[in-house]
């Protein structure tokens, strides 16, 4: 669990370990804004709707990796994220006066 705010106010992420919250590696997501997320194959993904970057968190290594060029959604706010059968999906949302009705599939095996 984490919180990002454009401008870098919060960059910390936590996971629950039994009854305690454990802080993960601080992220490079200091420009994170309008985020949507999903989890697949034991990795967490966050799509930054402000910069259009997809980030992957690998808990075993406790690090973040930018997944360059993996989703071409462009700037959007209020997007949703979910996963089905090992694939992640990001879509919907808004940009200025435009509403989106698309959902793009992210296949971690192809990235």
C-alpha positions as CSV (number, residue, x, y, z in Angstrom):
1,X,0.0,0.0,0.0
2,X,1.3,3.4,-0.8
3,X,0.3,6.9,-1.7
4,X,1.7,9.1,-4.3
5,X,1.1,12.8,-4.9
6,X,2.5,14.7,-7.8
7,X,5.4,16.8,-6.6
8,X,6.9,14.1,-4.4
9,X,5.1,14.5,-1.1
10,X,4.9,10.8,-0.4
11,X,7.2,8.1,-1.8
12,X,6.9,5.3,0.8
13,X,5.2,2.0,0.3
14,X,4.2,-0.7,2.8
15,X,3.1,-4.3,2.9
16,X,1.4,-6.3,5.6
17,X,3.5,-9.1,7.2
18,X,1.2,-11.0,9.5
19,X,0.1,-8.4,11.9
20,X,2.6,-5.7,11.1
21,X,3.1,-3.1,8.4
22,X,6.6,-3.3,6.8
23,X,8.1,-0.5,4.8
24,X,9.3,-1.4,1.3
25,X,12.0,0.3,-0.6
26,X,11.3,3.9,-1.2
27,X,10.2,4.4,-4.7
28,X,11.4,6.6,-7.6
29,X,7.7,7.5,-8.0
30,X,8.2,11.0,-6.7
31,X,6.2,12.4,-9.7
32,X,3.4,9.8,-9.2
33,X,0.0,11.3,-10.0
34,X,-3.4,9.9,-10.9
35,X,-2.2,6.3,-10.3
36,X,-4.0,3.0,-11.1
37,X,-2.6,-0.3,-10.0
38,X,-2.9,-4.1,-10.2
39,X,-1.0,-7.1,-8.9
40,X,-0.1,-10.2,-11.0
41,X,2.4,-13.0,-10.7
42,X,3.4,-11.8,-7.2
43,X,4.4,-8.4,-8.4
44,X,2.7,-5.0,-7.9
45,X,2.3,-2.6,-10.8
46,X,1.5,1.1,-10.7
47,X,0.5,3.1,-13.7
48,X,1.3,6.8,-13.3
49,X,-1.5,8.6,-15.2
50,X,0.4,11.9,-15.1
51,X,3.6,10.7,-16.8
52,X,2.2,7.6,-18.5
53,X,4.8,5.3,-16.9
54,X,4.2,1.8,-15.6
55,X,6.3,0.8,-12.6
56,X,6.8,-2.7,-11.3
57,X,7.6,-3.6,-7.6
58,X,9.3,-6.9,-7.0
59,X,8.9,-7.8,-3.3
60,X,11.6,-10.5,-3.3
61,X,14.2,-7.9,-4.4
62,X,12.5,-5.0,-2.7
63,X,12.9,-2.7,-5.7
64,X,11.0,-0.8,-8.3
65,X,11.6,-1.0,-12.1
66,X,10.3,1.3,-14.8
67,X,8.6,-0.7,-17.5
68,X,9.3,1.6,-20.4
69,X,6.9,1.6,-23.3
70,X,4.7,-1.1,-21.8
71,X,1.4,0.8,-21.9
72,X,0.5,3.6,-24.3
73,X,-2.4,5.2,-22.5
74,X,-1.2,8.8,-22.3
75,X,-2.2,11.3,-19.7
76,X,-5.4,10.3,-17.8
77,X,-7.0,10.7,-14.4
78,X,-9.3,8.4,-12.5
79,X,-8.2,5.3,-14.4
80,X,-8.8,1.8,-13.0
81,X,-6.5,-1.2,-12.7
82,X,-7.2,-4.9,-12.3
83,X,-5.7,-8.3,-13.2
84,X,-7.0,-11.5,-14.6
85,X,-5.1,-14.8,-15.4
86,X,-1.7,-13.3,-15.0
87,X,-2.3,-10.2,-17.1
88,X,-2.8,-6.6,-15.9
89,X,-5.4,-4.2,-17.3
90,X,-5.5,-0.4,-17.0
91,X,-8.2,1.8,-18.5
92,X,-11.1,4.1,-18.4
93,X,-10.6,7.5,-16.8
94,X,-10.6,11.1,-18.0
95,X,-8.3,13.7,-19.6
96,X,-9.5,17.3,-19.5
97,X,-13.0,17.2,-21.0
98,X,-12.6,13.7,-22.6
99,X,-13.8,10.4,-21.0
100,X,-12.1,7.2,-22.0
101,X,-13.9,3.8,-22.4
102,X,-10.8,1.8,-23.4
103,X,-8.9,-0.9,-21.4
104,X,-5.4,-1.9,-22.3
105,X,-3.9,-5.3,-21.5
106,X,-0.4,-5.6,-20.0
107,X,1.2,-9.1,-20.4
108,X,4.2,-9.3,-18.1
109,X,5.6,-12.2,-20.2
110,X,6.1,-10.0,-23.2
111,X,7.9,-7.2,-21.3
